[in-house]
Amino acid sequence: MNSSINPARVDFVTLKLFCAVAQSGSITKGANECNLALSAASRRISELEETVGITLLDRSARGVTLTQAGHAVMQHALRLFQGFEQFSNELGEYSKGVKGHVRLWANMSALTEFLPAALAQFLKEHPEIQVEVEEQISGDIVRALLDGIADIGVFAEGSPTTGLDTKMIGSDELVIACSKSHPLSKKKKVSFEECLNYDFVGLNRGSSLLELTSRSAEKLGMQMRLRIQVRSYDAMCQMISVNLGIGVLPIQACIAQIQAMDLAVVHLKDSWAKRNLLLAIKEGANLSPSATLLREHLSK
């Protein structure tokens, strides 16, 4: 594909037509969907191929199919449409009187423990601001901040924070949760090293909690015996309750599930079991007034 494509020569109407043609397998059907004459649609597709300098559609009597380059163009076009839709939605919010929009990404612990009350108070004080909240694992939050996808991030320490401006806004304690029939259930405190003799229920790969516990096991020259991995604390508690393993959980965020499922809680002796919750933005980020207000509110 031509590496010196002039973006001004590729318009949204043509990209929308190209996607319609690719999805229907027919230039005629794509033209009808986009309310274009067949001759105009054919010309637009040919001009697009001329612009990028490569064939995007394989044509036959039975219709059209995407070439490898065509697949790449379609994927990029769909991402452009998604981005434009978000752009349009955010501008629409301003026209409806919403005077600010903030993209806040947070991990599960923050969403279940710290953010609900803080956000409720902020939105009560600033009803003209819309906060778009997305739950993500800590590593993805860091990348989103660095890439400018998120304005503000809240996550547990443990992920690399190079390039971020961070502030500690809270803390939580990691504990061992197990069924009351498990051998560890009779203990009040236990070392993580002793826990490594048993099967674990953990979060999916990429979570900061899994990375923290896995690294801690490696420092002891051991490995966690992960019997099952799930996507949420609630699912972890359910698996623990039927004795599929023990789990490391933030007690403040999971106390309701732990009590509801009648799990035993054993405190960890290890220093890393007490961790901090971080509020972060990209270093040097030019935050909007709305994002600045939310950051200041969460920092209190």
TANOR-V681262 format. One record per backbone hydrogen bond with DSSP energy under -0.5 kcal/mol. NH is the residue of the N-H (numbers start at 1). CO is the residue of the C=O. E is the energy in kcal/mol with one decimal. If there is no record, write none. Layout:
# TANOR-V681262
NH|CO|E, NH|CO|E
This chain:
# TANOR-V681262
2|52|-2.9, 5|2|-0.6, 7|5|-0.7, 9|6|-2.3, 10|7|-1.7, 11|9|-0.6, 15|11|-2.1, 16|12|-2.9, 17|13|-2.4, 18|14|-2.9, 19|15|-2.2, 20|16|-2.2, 21|17|-2.8, 22|18|-2.6, 23|19|-2.6, 24|20|-1.9, 25|21|-2.2, 26|21|-0.9, 30|26|-2.0, 31|27|-2.5, 32|28|-2.3, 33|29|-2.4, 34|30|-1.6, 35|32|-1.2, 36|31|-2.9, 41|37|-2.6, 42|38|-2.7, 43|39|-2.0, 44|40|-2.2, 45|41|-2.3, 46|42|-2.4, 47|43|-2.5, 48|44|-2.2, 49|45|-2.2, 50|46|-2.1, 51|47|-2.3, 52|48|-2.3, 53|49|-1.4, 54|49|-1.2, 58|65|-3.3, 59|57|-0.6, 60|63|-2.4, 63|60|-1.5, 64|25|-1.8, 65|58|-1.9, 67|56|-2.2, 71|67|-2.1, 72|68|-1.5, 73|69|-2.3, 74|70|-2.5, 75|71|-2.3, 76|72|-2.2, 77|73|-2.5, 78|74|-2.5, 79|75|-1.8, 80|76|-2.1, 81|77|-2.3, 82|78|-2.1, 83|79|-2.4, 84|80|-2.6, 85|81|-2.4, 86|82|-2.1, 87|83|-2.4, 88|84|-2.9, 89|85|-2.6, 90|86|-2.5, 91|87|-2.0, 92|88|-2.3, 93|89|-1.7, 94|90|-1.2, 95|91|-1.8, 96|92|-1.2, 97|94|-1.5, 98|93|-2.7, 99|97|-0.7, 99|128|-1.8, 100|128|-1.0, 102|130|-2.4, 104|102|-0.7, 104|132|-2.7, 105|103|-0.5, 105|152|-2.5, 106|134|-2.2, 107|154|-1.9, 111|107|-2.2, 112|108|-2.1, 113|109|-1.9, 114|109|-0.5, 114|110|-1.0, 115|110|-3.0, 116|111|-0.5, 118|114|-1.0, 119|115|-3.3, 120|116|-2.2, 121|117|-2.0, 122|118|-2.0, 123|119|-2.8, 124|120|-1.4, 125|121|-1.9, 126|122|-2.1, 129|126|-1.9, 130|100|-2.9, 131|129|-0.5, 132|102|-3.2, 132|130|-0.6, 133|131|-0.8, 134|104|-2.3, 136|106|-2.2, 139|206|-0.6, 140|137|-0.5, 141|137|-1.8, 142|138|-2.2, 143|139|-1.8, 144|140|-2.3, 145|141|-2.2, 146|142|-2.2, 147|143|-2.1, 148|144|-0.5, 148|145|-0.9, 149|144|-2.1, 150|144|-1.4, 151|103|-2.1, 152|103|-1.9, 153|280|-2.6, 154|105|-1.9, 155|278|-2.0, 157|276|-2.6, 158|159|-0.7, 159|156|-0.7, 164|161|-2.1, 165|281|-3.0, 166|164|-0.7, 167|279|-1.9, 169|277|-2.8, 170|277|-0.9, 172|275|-2.3, 174|273|-3.8, 175|249|-2.9, 176|266|-3.0, 177|175|-0.5, 177|247|-2.9, 178|264|-2.0, 182|179|-1.7, 185|182|-1.6, 186|183|-0.8, 187|184|-2.0, 190|267|-2.2, 195|191|-1.4, 196|192|-1.3, 197|194|-1.4, 198|195|-2.2, 200|225|-3.0, 201|246|-3.0, 202|228|-2.4, 204|230|-1.6, 207|204|-1.6, 211|207|-2.2, 212|208|-2.4, 213|209|-2.3, 214|210|-2.6, 215|211|-2.4, 216|212|-2.0, 217|213|-2.0, 218|214|-2.2, 219|215|-2.1, 220|216|-0.8, 220|217|-0.6, 221|218|-1.7, 222|217|-2.7, 225|198|-0.6, 226|224|-1.4, 227|200|-2.6, 227|225|-0.8, 228|200|-1.1, 230|202|-2.4, 236|232|-1.9, 237|233|-2.6, 238|234|-2.0, 239|235|-2.2, 240|236|-2.6, 241|237|-2.3, 242|238|-0.9, 243|240|-2.0, 244|239|-2.1, 246|199|-2.4, 247|177|-2.1, 249|175|-2.5, 249|247|-0.6, 251|173|-2.6, 251|249|-0.7, 254|250|-1.5, 255|251|-1.0, 258|254|-2.7, 259|255|-2.4, 260|256|-2.4, 261|257|-2.1, 262|259|-1.0, 263|258|-2.5, 264|178|-3.2, 266|176|-2.8, 267|188|-2.2, 268|174|-0.7, 269|190|-2.0, 273|270|-1.5, 274|271|-1.5, 275|172|-2.0, 275|273|-0.7, 277|170|-2.8, 278|155|-3.6, 279|167|-2.9, 280|153|-3.0, 281|165|-1.7, 283|163|-2.6, 285|282|-2.2, 287|285|-1.3, 292|288|-2.6, 293|289|-2.2, 294|290|-2.1, 295|291|-2.6, 296|292|-2.4, 297|293|-2.2, 298|294|-2.6, 299|295|-1.3, 300|296|-0.6, 300|297|-1.0
